[in-house]
C-alpha cells in the first residue's frame, strides 16, 4: 500500500478589541497584544478554525521524480 505525505494548513481567527486613534494603530496594538500573550486562545477566544489539506504527495512518486 503506498504511503502519502499530507500537509494540513490550519487558520485560526481571533477578535481583539483595542482603543486606538486609527486603523493602523489598532492593527499594530492588536498584533502586539496577540504576540505578547502566552495563551491567545484563553485570552481572546478563537472564533473560527479552518483546516484544509494543502498538498498530498505520494512518496513513491516523489522518489521516482527525484531520480
Order of alpha helices (4+ residues) and beta strands (2+ residues): beta-alpha-alpha-beta-alpha
